[in-house]
């Protein structure tokens, strides 16, 4: 074989060996990517999305009281705005 052909074949053999005998480092990298993807795909309710948009509202209140106030605001939203949050929740 010519030098270029030899390099090509050696490279292919190397790639196949990596697939047949994956190192532990490669397995850990794959697992970490999967867990990151799962956390990013967490389903959110329309109310949770609304709360994310209002993070700067009522920062001085305790979390429980803040959520109660935001829930009241969310319930008073016009139907068209509420529908936007519902559609966003379905997309995520």
C-alpha distances in whole Angstrom, upper triangle without the diagonal:
4,7,8,6,6,10,10,10,11,14,15,15,17,19,20,21,24,25,25,27,29,30,34,34,32,35,38,36,36,40,41,40,42,45,45,45,48,50,49,50,54,56,59,63,64,67,64,62,66,66,63,64,67,66,69,72,74,72,75,76,75,72,74,76,74,72,76,76,73,73,77,75,73,75,77,74,75,73,70,69,69,67,64,64,64,61,59,59,58,55,54
4,6,5,6,9,10,11,12,14,15,16,18,20,21,22,24,26,27,28,30,31,35,34,32,35,38,36,37,40,41,40,42,45,45,45,48,50,49,50,53,56,59,62,64,66,63,62,65,65,62,63,67,65,67,71,73,71,74,75,74,71,73,76,73,72,75,76,72,73,76,75,72,75,76,73,74,72,70,68,68,66,64,63,63,61,58,59,58,55,54
4,5,5,6,9,10,10,12,14,15,16,18,20,21,23,25,26,26,28,29,32,32,30,33,35,34,34,38,39,38,40,43,43,43,46,48,47,48,52,54,57,60,62,64,61,60,63,63,60,61,64,63,65,68,70,68,71,72,71,69,71,73,71,69,73,73,70,71,74,72,70,73,75,72,72,71,68,67,67,65,62,62,62,59,57,57,56,53,52
4,5,5,6,9,10,11,13,14,15,17,19,20,21,23,25,26,27,28,31,30,29,32,34,32,32,36,37,35,38,41,40,40,43,45,44,45,49,51,54,58,59,61,58,57,60,60,57,58,61,60,62,65,68,66,69,70,69,66,68,71,68,67,70,71,67,68,71,69,67,70,71,68,69,67,65,63,63,62,59,58,58,56,54,54,53,50,49
4,5,5,6,9,10,11,12,14,15,17,18,20,21,23,24,25,27,31,30,28,31,34,32,32,35,37,35,37,40,40,40,43,45,44,45,48,51,54,57,59,61,58,57,60,61,57,59,62,61,63,66,68,67,70,71,69,66,69,71,68,67,70,71,67,68,71,70,67,70,72,69,69,67,65,64,63,61,59,58,58,55,53,54,53,49,49
4,5,5,6,8,10,11,12,14,15,16,18,20,21,22,24,25,29,28,27,29,32,31,31,34,36,35,36,40,40,39,42,45,44,45,48,51,54,57,59,61,59,57,60,61,57,59,62,61,63,66,68,66,69,70,69,66,68,71,68,67,70,71,68,68,72,70,67,70,72,69,70,68,66,64,64,62,60,59,59,56,54,54,53,50,49
4,6,5,6,9,10,10,12,14,15,17,19,20,21,22,23,26,26,24,27,29,28,28,32,33,32,34,37,37,37,40,42,41,42,46,48,51,55,56,58,55,54,57,58,54,56,59,57,59,63,65,63,66,67,66,63,65,68,65,63,67,68,64,65,68,67,64,67,69,66,67,65,63,61,61,60,57,56,56,54,51,52,51,48,46
4,6,5,6,9,10,11,13,14,16,17,19,20,21,23,26,25,23,26,29,27,27,30,32,30,32,35,35,35,38,40,39,40,44,46,49,53,54,56,54,52,55,56,53,54,57,56,58,61,64,62,65,66,64,61,64,66,63,62,65,66,63,63,67,65,62,65,67,64,65,63,61,59,59,57,54,54,54,51,49,49,48,45,44
4,5,5,6,9,10,11,12,14,16,16,18,19,21,25,25,23,25,28,27,27,30,32,31,32,35,36,35,38,40,40,41,44,47,50,53,55,57,54,53,57,57,54,55,59,57,60,63,65,63,66,67,65,62,64,67,65,63,66,67,64,64,68,66,63,66,68,65,66,64,62,61,60,58,56,55,55,52,50,50,49,46,45
4,5,5,6,9,10,10,12,14,15,16,17,19,23,22,21,23,26,25,25,29,30,29,31,34,34,34,37,39,39,40,43,46,49,53,55,57,54,52,56,56,53,55,58,56,59,62,64,62,65,65,64,61,63,66,63,62,65,66,63,63,67,66,63,66,68,65,66,64,62,60,60,58,56,55,55,52,50,50,49,46,45
4,5,5,6,9,10,11,13,14,15,16,17,21,20,18,21,24,22,22,26,27,26,28,31,31,31,34,36,36,37,40,43,46,49,51,53,50,49,52,53,49,51,54,53,55,58,60,58,61,62,61,58,60,62,60,58,62,63,59,60,63,62,59,62,64,61,62,61,58,57,56,55,52,51,51,49,46,46,45,43,41
4,5,5,6,9,10,11,12,14,15,17,21,21,18,21,24,22,22,25,27,26,27,30,31,30,33,35,35,36,39,42,45,48,50,52,50,48,52,52,49,51,54,53,55,58,60,58,62,62,61,57,59,62,60,58,61,62,59,59,63,61,59,61,63,61,61,60,57,56,55,54,51,50,50,47,45,45,44,41,40
4,5,5,6,9,10,10,12,14,16,20,20,18,20,23,22,22,25,27,26,28,31,31,31,34,36,36,37,40,43,46,50,52,54,51,50,53,54,51,52,56,54,57,60,62,60,63,63,61,58,60,63,61,59,62,63,60,61,64,63,60,63,65,62,63,62,60,58,57,56,53,52,52,49,47,47,46,43,42
4,5,5,6,9,10,10,11,13,17,17,15,17,20,19,19,23,24,24,25,28,29,29,32,34,34,35,38,41,44,48,50,52,49,48,51,51,48,50,53,51,54,57,59,57,60,60,58,56,58,60,58,56,60,61,58,58,62,61,58,61,63,60,61,60,58,56,56,54,52,50,50,48,46,45,44,42,40
4,5,5,6,9,10,10,13,16,16,13,16,18,17,17,20,22,21,22,26,26,26,28,31,31,32,35,38,41,44,46,48,46,44,48,48,45,47,50,49,51,54,56,54,57,58,56,53,55,58,55,54,57,58,55,55,59,58,55,57,60,57,58,56,54,53,52,50,48,47,47,44,42,42,41,38,36
4,5,5,6,8,10,13,16,17,14,16,19,19,18,21,23,22,23,26,27,27,29,32,32,33,36,38,42,45,47,49,47,46,49,49,47,49,52,50,53,56,58,56,59,59,57,54,56,59,57,55,58,59,56,56,60,59,56,58,61,58,59,57,55,54,53,51,49,48,47,45,43,43,41,39,37
4,5,5,6,8,10,14,15,13,15,18,18,17,20,22,22,23,26,27,27,29,32,33,33,36,39,42,46,48,50,47,47,50,50,47,49,52,51,54,56,58,56,59,59,57,54,56,59,57,55,58,60,57,57,60,60,57,59,62,59,61,59,57,55,54,53,51,49,49,47,45,44,43,40,39
4,6,5,5,8,11,12,9,11,14,14,14,17,19,19,20,23,24,24,26,29,29,30,33,36,39,43,45,47,44,43,47,46,44,46,49,47,50,52,54,52,55,55,53,50,52,55,53,51,55,56,53,53,57,56,53,56,58,56,57,56,54,52,51,50,47,46,46,44,41,41,40,37,35
4,6,6,9,12,13,10,11,15,14,13,16,18,18,18,22,23,23,25,27,28,28,31,34,37,41,43,45,42,42,45,45,43,45,48,46,49,52,54,52,55,55,53,50,51,54,52,50,53,55,52,52,55,55,52,54,57,54,56,54,52,51,49,48,46,44,44,42,40,39,38,35,34
4,6,10,13,14,12,12,16,17,15,18,21,20,21,24,25,25,27,30,30,31,33,36,40,43,46,48,45,44,48,48,45,48,51,49,52,55,56,54,57,57,55,52,53,56,55,52,56,57,54,54,58,57,54,57,59,57,58,56,55,53,52,50,49,47,46,44,42,41,40,38,36
4,6,9,12,10,11,14,15,15,17,19,20,20,23,25,25,27,29,30,31,33,36,40,43,46,48,44,44,48,48,45,47,50,48,51,54,55,53,56,56,54,51,52,55,54,52,55,57,54,54,58,57,54,57,59,57,59,57,56,54,53,51,49,47,47,45,43,42,41,39,37
4,7,8,6,7,10,11,11,13,16,16,17,19,21,22,23,26,27,28,30,33,36,40,43,44,41,41,44,44,41,44,46,45,48,50,52,49,52,52,50,47,49,52,50,48,51,53,50,50,54,54,51,53,56,54,55,54,52,51,49,48,46,44,44,42,40,39,38,36,34
4,5,5,7,9,10,11,13,15,16,17,19,21,22,24,25,27,28,30,34,37,40,43,44,41,41,44,44,41,44,46,44,47,49,51,48,51,51,49,46,48,51,49,48,51,53,50,50,54,53,51,53,56,54,56,55,53,51,50,49,47,45,44,43,41,39,39,37,34
4,5,5,6,9,10,11,12,14,16,17,19,20,21,23,25,26,28,32,34,38,41,42,39,39,42,41,39,41,44,41,44,47,48,46,48,48,46,43,45,48,46,45,48,50,47,48,51,51,49,51,54,52,54,53,52,49,48,47,45,43,43,42,39,38,37,36,33
4,5,5,6,9,10,11,13,15,16,17,19,21,22,23,25,27,31,33,37,39,41,37,37,40,39,37,39,41,39,42,45,46,43,46,46,44,41,43,47,45,43,47,48,46,46,50,49,47,50,52,50,52,51,50,48,46,46,43,41,41,40,37,36,36,34,31
4,5,5,6,9,10,11,13,15,16,17,19,21,22,23,26,29,32,36,38,39,36,36,39,39,36,38,41,39,42,44,46,44,46,46,45,42,44,47,45,43,46,48,45,45,49,48,46,49,51,49,51,50,48,46,45,44,42,40,39,38,35,34,34,32,29
4,5,5,6,9,10,11,13,15,16,17,19,20,22,24,27,30,34,36,38,35,35,38,37,35,38,40,38,41,44,45,43,45,45,43,40,42,45,43,41,45,46,44,44,48,47,45,47,50,48,50,48,47,45,43,43,41,38,38,37,34,33,33,31,28
4,5,5,6,9,10,11,12,14,16,17,19,20,22,26,28,32,35,36,32,32,36,35,32,35,37,35,38,41,42,40,42,42,40,37,39,42,40,39,42,44,41,41,45,45,42,45,48,46,48,47,46,43,42,41,39,37,37,36,33,32,32,30,27
4,5,5,6,9,10,11,13,15,16,17,19,21,25,27,31,33,35,31,31,34,34,31,33,36,34,37,39,41,38,41,41,39,37,39,42,39,38,41,43,40,41,44,43,41,44,46,44,46,45,44,41,40,39,37,35,35,34,31,30,30,28,25
4,6,5,6,9,10,11,13,15,16,17,19,23,26,29,32,33,30,30,34,33,30,33,36,34,37,39,41,39,42,42,40,37,38,41,39,37,41,42,39,40,43,43,40,43,45,43,45,43,42,40,39,38,36,33,33,32,29,28,28,26,23
4,5,5,6,9,10,11,13,15,16,17,21,24,27,30,32,28,28,32,31,29,32,34,32,35,38,39,37,40,39,37,34,36,39,37,35,38,40,37,38,41,41,38,41,43,42,44,42,41,39,37,37,35,32,32,31,29,27,27,25,22
4,5,5,6,9,10,11,13,15,16,20,22,26,29,30,26,26,30,29,26,29,31,29,32,35,36,34,37,37,35,32,34,37,35,33,36,38,35,36,39,39,36,39,42,40,42,41,40,37,36,35,33,31,31,30,27,26,26,24,21
4,6,5,6,9,10,11,13,15,18,21,25,27,29,25,25,28,28,25,28,30,29,32,34,36,34,37,37,35,32,34,37,35,33,36,37,34,35,38,38,35,38,40,38,40,39,37,35,34,33,31,29,29,28,25,24,24,22,19
4,5,5,6,9,10,11,13,16,19,23,26,27,24,24,28,27,25,28,30,29,32,34,36,34,37,37,35,32,33,36,34,32,35,37,34,34,37,37,34,36,39,37,39,37,36,34,33,32,30,28,27,26,24,22,22,20,17
4,5,5,6,9,10,11,15,18,21,24,25,22,22,26,25,23,26,28,26,30,32,33,31,34,34,32,28,30,33,31,29,32,34,31,31,35,34,32,34,37,35,37,36,35,33,31,31,29,26,26,26,23,21,22,20,17
4,5,5,6,9,11,14,16,20,23,24,20,20,24,23,20,23,26,24,27,29,31,29,32,32,30,27,29,32,29,28,31,32,29,30,33,33,30,33,36,34,36,35,33,31,30,29,27,25,25,24,21,20,20,19,15
4,6,5,6,9,12,15,19,21,23,20,19,23,23,20,23,26,24,28,30,32,30,33,33,31,28,30,32,30,28,31,32,29,29,33,32,29,32,34,32,34,33,31,29,28,27,25,23,23,22,19,17,18,16,13
4,5,5,7,10,13,17,20,21,18,18,22,22,20,23,25,24,27,29,31,30,33,32,30,26,28,30,28,26,29,31,28,27,31,31,28,30,33,31,33,31,31,29,27,26,24,22,21,21,18,16,16,15,12
4,5,5,9,11,15,18,19,16,16,19,19,17,20,22,21,24,26,27,26,29,28,26,23,24,27,25,23,26,28,25,25,29,28,26,28,31,29,31,30,29,27,25,25,23,20,20,20,17,15,16,16,12
4,6,9,11,14,17,18,15,14,18,18,15,18,20,19,23,25,27,25,29,28,27,23,25,28,25,23,26,27,24,24,28,27,24,27,30,27,29,28,27,25,23,23,21,18,18,18,15,13,15,13,9
4,6,9,13,15,17,14,14,18,18,16,18,21,21,24,26,28,27,30,30,28,24,26,28,26,23,26,27,24,24,27,26,24,26,28,26,28,26,25,23,22,21,19,17,16,16,13,11,12,10,7
4,6,10,13,14,12,12,16,16,14,17,19,19,23,24,25,25,28,27,25,21,22,25,23,20,23,24,21,21,24,24,21,23,26,25,26,25,25,22,20,20,19,16,15,15,13,10,11,11,8
4,7,10,12,10,10,14,14,14,16,19,19,22,23,25,25,28,26,25,21,22,24,22,19,21,23,20,19,22,22,19,20,23,22,23,22,22,20,17,17,16,13,12,12,10,7,8,9,6
4,7,8,6,7,10,11,10,13,15,16,19,20,21,22,25,23,22,18,19,21,18,15,18,19,16,15,18,18,15,17,20,18,20,19,19,17,14,14,14,10,10,11,9,6,8,10,7
4,5,5,6,9,10,11,13,15,16,19,19,21,21,24,22,21,18,17,19,17,14,16,17,14,12,16,15,12,14,17,15,17,16,17,14,11,12,12,8,8,10,9,6,8,11,9
4,5,5,6,9,10,11,13,15,18,17,19,21,24,22,22,18,18,19,17,13,15,16,12,11,14,13,9,11,14,12,14,13,13,11,8,9,9,5,5,8,7,5,9,11,10
4,5,5,6,9,10,11,12,16,14,16,18,20,18,18,15,14,15,13,10,11,12,9,7,11,10,7,9,12,11,14,14,14,12,9,11,11,8,9,12,11,9,12,14,13
4,5,5,6,9,10,11,14,14,16,16,19,18,17,13,14,15,13,10,12,13,10,10,13,13,10,13,15,14,17,17,17,14,12,14,13,9,10,13,11,9,12,14,12
4,5,5,7,9,10,14,14,16,17,20,19,19,16,17,18,15,12,15,15,11,12,15,13,10,14,16,14,16,16,15,12,11,12,10,7,9,11,8,7,11,12,10
4,5,5,6,9,12,11,14,15,18,17,18,15,16,16,13,11,13,12,8,9,12,10,7,11,12,10,13,14,14,10,9,11,10,7,10,12,10,10,14,15,14
4,5,5,6,9,9,11,12,15,14,14,11,12,13,10,8,11,10,7,9,12,10,9,12,14,13,16,17,17,14,13,15,14,11,13,15,13,12,16,17,15
4,5,5,9,10,13,13,16,16,16,13,15,16,12,11,14,14,11,12,15,13,12,16,17,15,18,19,19,15,14,16,14,11,14,15,12,12,16,16,14
4,6,8,9,12,13,17,17,18,15,17,17,13,13,15,14,11,13,15,12,11,15,16,14,16,17,17,13,13,15,13,10,14,15,12,13,17,17,15
4,5,5,9,10,13,13,15,13,15,14,10,10,13,11,8,11,13,10,11,14,15,13,16,18,18,14,14,17,15,13,16,18,16,16,20,20,18
4,6,8,8,11,12,13,11,14,14,10,10,14,12,10,13,15,13,14,17,18,17,20,22,22,18,18,20,18,15,19,20,18,17,21,21,19
4,7,6,10,11,13,12,15,14,11,12,15,13,11,15,16,14,15,19,19,18,21,23,23,19,20,22,20,18,21,23,20,21,25,24,23
4,6,9,9,12,11,13,12,8,10,12,10,9,12,13,11,13,16,16,16,19,22,22,18,18,21,20,18,21,23,21,21,25,25,24
4,5,6,9,9,11,9,6,9,11,9,9,13,13,12,14,17,17,18,21,24,24,21,21,24,23,20,23,26,24,23,27,28,26
4,6,8,8,12,10,8,11,13,12,12,15,16,15,17,20,21,21,24,27,27,23,23,26,25,22,25,27,25,24,28,29,26
4,7,9,12,10,9,12,14,13,14,17,18,17,19,22,22,23,27,29,30,26,26,29,28,25,28,31,28,28,31,32,30
4,6,8,6,6,9,10,10,11,14,15,15,17,20,20,22,25,28,29,25,24,28,27,24,26,29,27,26,30,31,29
4,6,6,6,9,10,11,12,14,16,17,18,20,22,23,27,29,30,26,25,28,28,24,26,29,27,26,29,31,28
4,6,5,6,9,10,10,12,14,15,16,18,20,21,25,26,27,24,22,25,25,21,23,26,24,22,26,27,25
4,5,5,6,9,10,11,13,14,15,17,19,20,24,25,27,24,22,25,25,22,23,26,24,22,26,28,25
4,5,5,6,9,10,11,13,14,15,17,19,23,24,26,23,21,25,25,22,23,27,25,24,27,29,27
4,5,5,6,9,10,11,12,14,16,17,21,22,24,20,19,22,22,19,21,24,22,21,25,26,24
4,5,5,6,9,10,10,12,14,15,19,20,22,19,17,20,20,17,18,21,20,18,22,23,22
4,5,5,6,9,10,11,13,15,18,20,22,19,17,20,21,18,19,23,22,20,23,26,24
4,5,5,6,9,10,11,13,16,19,20,18,16,20,20,18,19,23,22,21,24,26,25
4,5,5,6,9,10,11,14,16,18,15,13,17,17,14,16,19,18,17,21,22,21
4,5,5,6,9,10,14,15,17,14,12,15,16,13,15,18,18,16,19,22,21
4,5,5,6,9,12,14,17,14,13,16,17,15,17,20,20,19,22,24,24
4,5,5,6,10,13,14,12,11,15,15,13,15,18,18,18,21,23,22
4,5,5,9,10,12,9,8,11,12,10,12,15,15,14,17,19,19
4,6,9,10,12,11,8,12,14,12,13,16,17,16,19,21,21
4,6,9,12,10,9,13,14,13,15,18,18,18,21,23,24
4,6,8,6,6,10,11,10,12,15,15,16,18,20,21
4,6,6,6,9,10,11,13,15,16,17,19,21,22
4,6,5,6,9,10,10,12,14,15,16,18,20
4,5,5,7,9,10,11,13,15,16,17,19
4,5,5,7,9,10,11,13,15,16,17
4,5,5,6,9,10,11,13,15,16
4,5,5,6,9,10,11,12,14
4,5,5,6,9,10,11,13
4,5,5,6,9,10,11
4,5,5,6,9,10
4,5,5,6,9
4,5,5,6
4,5,5
4,6
4
